[in-house]
């Protein structure tokens, strides 16, 4: 296996991001439907990806056990389909947060579930993390289903802060947290 590849599933492989991947992230974040539950459909400016997001993302790779963002590709043709992450949770930093963002063209194929399951398995297995959580907007039913299919269980409703979702109403910021403790999966 290529040392830059973190893991492989039946249909996917994950690899580390490189600075050259900024264009892929910009492409992904330019789809209004992909960004609907993240920024109300607003694309992430390329300048922000280059100057803020990429340095932060690349900084995760210094940690052990591994944490960070990984580019996801289809194994059959090496097509870039999005990314997955496992990083300290923004609200409870002692917990590891699972996340993903995939191109709309691959939605509905079970790839988010497949990738999420693989990361959860690795988090509890090789990396020995005690808990994995994930957060989504309460109205994002597709994401909630993915988390459930990946083995996470509903933990609590919560409200995203205005700092994280500026300009969103309180109703729009309603969130759902899912989690799984090691040994319960």
Secondary structure, DSSP 8 states (H G I E B T S, - for coil): --TTEEEE-SSEEEEE--GGGHHHHHHHHT-TTTTHHHHTT----HHHIIIIIHHHHHHGGG-SS--EEEEEEETTT--EEEEEEEEE-SSSTTSEEEEEEE-GGGTTSSHHHHHHHHHHHHHHTTS--SEEEEEEETT-HHHHHHHHHTT-EEEEEEE--TTTSTT--TTTTEEEEEEEETT--
